[in-house]
Amino acid sequence: MPKGNPLKQTIASEKYQKKAGYMTKGFKLKRDIVEQFEEACERTGRPQAEVIREFMEEFVQKNRG
């Protein structure tokens, strides 16, 4: 549940994301690589989250035990 006094839409969005199996991950990365990644995503017109998800899926597929 969001803290404070969240809007109804915020509560609904969080409920949907939880039900759909979404989660937030936080990473600390060097500024230079993050900026280069942002620029590459902008140049290709692709959302950063989509590209990261594809990298993660590919890595999992290649490294199944």
C-alpha positions in Angstrom: 0.0 0.0 0.0 1.4 3.4 -0.9 2.3 5.7 2.0 0.6 8.9 2.8 -2.7 9.8 1.2 -2.6 8.1 -2.3 -5.1 8.8 -5.1 -7.5 6.1 -6.0 -5.7 5.6 -9.3 -2.4 5.0 -7.5 -4.0 2.3 -5.3 -5.7 0.7 -8.3 -2.4 0.7 -10.3 -0.5 -0.8 -7.4 -3.1 -3.5 -7.0 -3.0 -4.4 -10.7 0.8 -4.5 -10.8 0.9 -6.9 -7.8 -1.8 -9.1 -9.3 0.0 -9.2 -12.7 3.3 -10.1 -11.0 5.2 -6.9 -11.5 7.9 -5.8 -9.1 10.4 -2.9 -8.9 14.2 -3.5 -8.9 16.7 -0.9 -7.9 20.3 -0.9 -9.2 23.3 1.3 -8.7 25.2 1.8 -11.9 28.0 4.1 -13.1 26.6 7.3 -14.5 28.5 7.0 -17.8 27.0 3.6 -18.8 23.5 4.7 -17.7 23.7 7.9 -19.8 25.0 5.9 -22.8 22.1 3.4 -22.4 19.5 6.2 -22.1 20.9 7.7 -25.3 20.9 4.4 -27.2 17.3 3.7 -26.2 16.3 7.2 -27.3 18.1 6.7 -30.7 16.3 3.4 -31.3 13.0 4.7 -30.0 12.7 1.8 -27.4 11.8 2.1 -23.8 14.6 1.3 -21.3 12.4 -1.1 -19.4 11.7 -3.1 -22.5 15.3 -3.4 -23.5 16.3 -4.4 -19.9 13.6 -7.0 -19.8 14.8 -8.5 -23.1 18.4 -8.6 -21.9 17.2 -10.4 -18.7 15.1 -12.9 -20.6 18.0 -13.7 -23.0 20.4 -14.1 -20.1 18.0 -16.5 -18.3 17.5 -18.5 -21.5 21.3 -18.9 -22.1 22.0 -19.8 -18.4 19.2 -22.3 -17.6 20.5 -25.0 -15.3 
